[in-house]
Amino acid sequence: MKSLEYKTNLIFDLFFSIVIMPLLIVLGSVYSWWQISHVFTCLTVAYLYSCYFVTKQLNFPQLILSKSYYRLAGIIAIMIAATYCITLYPLPKIDFVIPSMSEYQTRVRDYNVAITIWFMFSVIICYSVSVAFIKELYHRKLLQGIAENQRDKAELALFKAQINPHFLFNTLNSLYSLVIGTSPKAEDALIKFTELMRYTYVTAENDEVSVGDEIDYINNYIDLQLIRLNGCTNVVRDCRVDDETVLIPPMIFLTFIENAFKYGASATRKCDIVIRLHLENGVLRFETENRIMKRSDEFRKDMPIGISNCRSRLSALFPDRYSFEIIEKDNVFVVHLQINLFKNE
């Protein structure tokens, strides 16, 4: 995808540099300015080229979508002021025999030059903004396609791997009847496992679930993991949400929690895993922290694949509305994730 975006950007840039700008120079008779002032001609052409690339980097569609109107107005004001300053460049006066005619012809020429500069500036800004909106629309279409493709792959994988749900849950109920009274831990573990499986099957066809249900799922997963770890691994859970009915994609945090247990848990050595999930005013903050208990080379070999998949899913689901940071220091691995769940904020 990055390669495709790079090629698209290159095509637009080359088209502007080789076709649009030379055409404006010819139509605006900019080549005639060379006889008046070499410095002014070079300065104006360089400024107009820079207008395109600066506008492109500022990404006007993102400023509009994020409602950064004051910043947008400030940028436009600066660009207009800079263009106005270019039009005030002191050009040599036209020398006629009659002084009054010299002054008149000079004013006419300066006026024509200023009009040409404003015209070229307007065309360049319109082209640049149009290209930015086309690229933004294209980018969002690509992300939507990626999300749909990943969802289709996940559904296909589930279809290939799944056992008939009725058979599965009937079997689990039968197993539960066999372990009743044998061991409280076995009963609890089987109940939690059944809830995990039911949640996985029920949410497989849903695009969103409530954050409260997702927290229950996480807690069941943690409790099952702790059963096999013989009390050596301590899990610190910090879940605080202001609205448990807020909808989020199902199992969006599972990979990070799985990695925390896979690489940071031990059944023989004391260790801690910290899992935090906070939701306030539509801003979701998630964090895991654990010491790396496996060998560093094995850890670094396995981790990038899962992290890369998570980045792709987040980019497809929350374009430009999330921040994701990984910190590894002194053999401690920390994941920071923040998502703005509401598009209009």
N, C-alpha and C positions, 0 to 999 in steps of 0.2 A: 504493500500500500504506500509506503514512504517513497519507494522508487517511482511509482505511478504519479504521486503528487509532485515529485521533483521534475519529472518529464513534462507534466502539465504546466508547471510554473515556468520552465525553460521555454516552452512554446509561446506562452503569452509574452514573456520578456523579449524574446527574439522578434516576435511580430511587432511589438511596440518599437523596439530599437531600430529595426531594419525597414519597417513599412510605415507605421503611423507617424513617427517623429520626422523622418525624411519628407514624407508627404506634406506635413504641416509646414516644414521649412520652405518647401517649394511653393506651396499655395500662399504662404504669408510673405513671400519675397524676402525671407530672412537673409538669403545670400547677398542681397543688396546692402545689408547693414555692414558687411565686411569692409566696404569702401569707406564707410563713415567712421567706424571704430572697431578695431580687432578685439580689444579687451571687452567691450560691451557685447559683441556678438558671441564670443566664447563664454562669457559670464551668463548671458541669457539662456543659451542652449544648454549649458551645464545645469543651470537652475531648473529648467523645464524637465530635463531628464531626471533630476533628483526628486522633483515633485511626484513623479510616477512611482519611483522606488520607495520613497518615504511613505506615501499614501498606502502603498502595498504592505509595508511593514506594520503600519499602524492598525491595519485590519478594521476598517470602519464597520463591517457587519457585526463583529463581536462587540464593539462599543455600543452599537444600537441595540443589539439583543440583550446586553447586560445593563441597558438603560443608563449608560455613563454619558448623559447628555451634556453635562458641564464640561467634561473633558473633551468631548467631541466639539463643542462650541469653541473651546479654547484653541484646539488644534486648527480649526477652520479659520479662526480670527488671525492666528499667527501666520498661516499660509497666505491669507489675503493681504495682510500687512507686508509680508516679504515681497509679494508680487508688486504691490504698490511702490515699494522702495526701488524695485528694479526699473519701474517706469519713470522714476525720477532721476535716473542716471544722467549726468550732464553730458550731452552729446555736443560735438563742435557745431557752431553756428554756421548756417549757409551764408556765403559771402556773395551778395549781389552788389551791383553798382549803386542801386538805390537802397539806402539803409532800411527804409520802411518795408520794402519788398523782402529784404533779407530776414527781417524779424518775422514777417508774416509767413514766409515759406518755412522758416525754422519751426514756428508753432504748428503749422500744418503737418510737417514731417514728424515732429515729436508726438502729435496727436495720433497719427496713423501708426506709429511704432507702438504707442501705448495700447491702442485698440487691438493690434495684432498680438501683443503679448497676452492681453486679457483673453482673447479668443483662444489662443493656443493653450493657455493655462486651464480654461474651462473645458476644452476638449480632452485634455490629458487627465484632469480630475474625473470627468465623467467616465472615461475609458477605464481608469484605474479602479474606481468604485464599482463599475459594472463587472469588471473581471473578478474583483473581490467577492461580490455577491454570487457570481456564477460558481466560483471555486468553493465558497461556503456551502452552497446548495449541493454541489457535486460531492463534497466531503461528507455531508450529512447522509446523502444517498448511499455512499460507500459504507458508512458506519451502520446504517440501517440494514444494508445487505449482509454485512458481516454478522450482525446480531441475529438476523433471520437464519443465516447459514449455520451459525453455532447452535441455535435452538433446534434446527432440523437435525443436526448431527447428534445432539444430546438425546433427542427423542428417538432417533434411530438406534443409538447405542442402548438406550433403556429398553426399547422394544426387543432388541436382540438378546439382552441379558436377563430380562425380567422373567420371573416365575409367575404363574397364574396367581393373582392376589388372593383370591378366595382360598386356593389351596394353601398358600403361604400362611395366611392368618388362621385358618383352621388348624394347620399343623402347630403353629405357635400356641394356640389355645390348648391343644392336646398336650403339648409339652408342659405348659403351665400347670395343667391338672396333675401331671406326674410329679412336679417338683414342689407342689403345695405341702407345706409342713416339713419338708426335708431341710431347707435352709432359707432363712429370711433374705440373705444376700442373693441367693439364686432366684428367689421369687422376684425380688426388686430388679435384678438385672434383666430377667426375662420380660418383665413389664416395660422397662425402659427401652429394651431392644424392640419390642413390639410397637411401641409408640414412635420410635425412630423410623421403622419400616413403614408404618402407616403414614407418617408425615411425608416421607420421601415419595410414596406412591400418590398420595393425595395432591401434593404440590407439583408433581411432575408436569401436569397439564396447566398449571396456573402461572401467569406471568408475574403476579405479585401476591404477597402474603402480609399479614399484619406483623409489625415488629414484635408484638407480644408473643405470637406463635413462634417466631424465629428464635426468641430468647429461650422459650421452653425447649425448643429443639436443641439449642446449644447446651443448655443445662443437662438435658438427658445424655447428650453425647459425652460431656465432661464426666458425668457420674459413671457411665459405662467404662470410660477410660481409667478412672480412679480405682475401679474394682480390681483390675489386673495389675496395678502398680504397687500393691502391698503397703500403701501409706507412705512411701518414700517421696512421692511427688506431691507437693502442696500447690493447689490452684487457688489463686486470689481472683475472685470474680467481682466486678464492679459494673453493674448494669443499672443505669438510671435513665428513664425516658419520661418525657412529659405527656406523651400520648401513645398508648400501646396500640391504637388502631391505625396508626400511620402505615401505609403500604410500602413495602420494599421488595426487590427481587428475592426469590427464595434461595436459601443456602449461599448467599453472596459472601459470607465470612468463613464458610466451611474450610476452604483451602488453607487459610491462615491458621485456623485452630488445629487442623490436622497436622500442619507443619510444626506447630508449637509442641504438640505431643510426640510427633515422629522424631524430631531432632532435639527436643528439650526436656523429655521425660525420662525417668529411670525407675526401674523396679528394685534397684540395689543401692543407689546413692541418693542422698538428700538433695532435692532441687526444687525450685519454685517456677511456676508459670503464672503470669499475670494476664488477665483478659479483661479489657474495659470496653464498654459500649454505652455511649451517652447520646441521647437525642434531645435537642432543645430547639424549638422554633424552626423545625424542618431541617436542621443541620445535624447530621449523624456523624459522630466521631467514634472510630473503632481502633483499638490498639491491642497488640499482643507483645509480650516481652518474655524472653526465656534465655537461659544460658545454653549454649550449644554443647550437648552431651555426646554427640557422635563425633567421629573423626572429621576434622575440618575439610579434608580433601573430598570425602564422601558427601559432606553437607553441601559444598559449593558445586559439586557435580550435579546433584539432584535438584537443587532449589530453583535455578533459573527457568526451568520448563514450567513449573507450576506458577511462578511469579509472572512469567510472560503471558500465560493464559489468563491470569487474573487481570492483568493490565488491558488485554484485548477486550475482555468482557466489560470492564468498567468503562473503557472508551466508547464501546458500542451502546451501553445503557445510559451513561451519564456524560455525554460529550461536553467538555469544558465546564463541568460542574463537580469535579472531584479533584482531590490532591492525594497523592500516594507517595509515601516516603519509607525507605528501608535504611536502617542504621545498624551497622555491625561494628562494635567496639569492645575491646577487652573480652572477646569470646561471648558477648551478649548480643542477641539478635532482637531488634525491635522493629515492629511494623506499625506505621501511622497511616490511617486512612480517614479522610474526611469527605463527606458527600453532601452536596446541597440537593435535597430531595425535591424542592419546589422550583420549578422552572422560572417562575416569575419573580424570583428573589435573587 
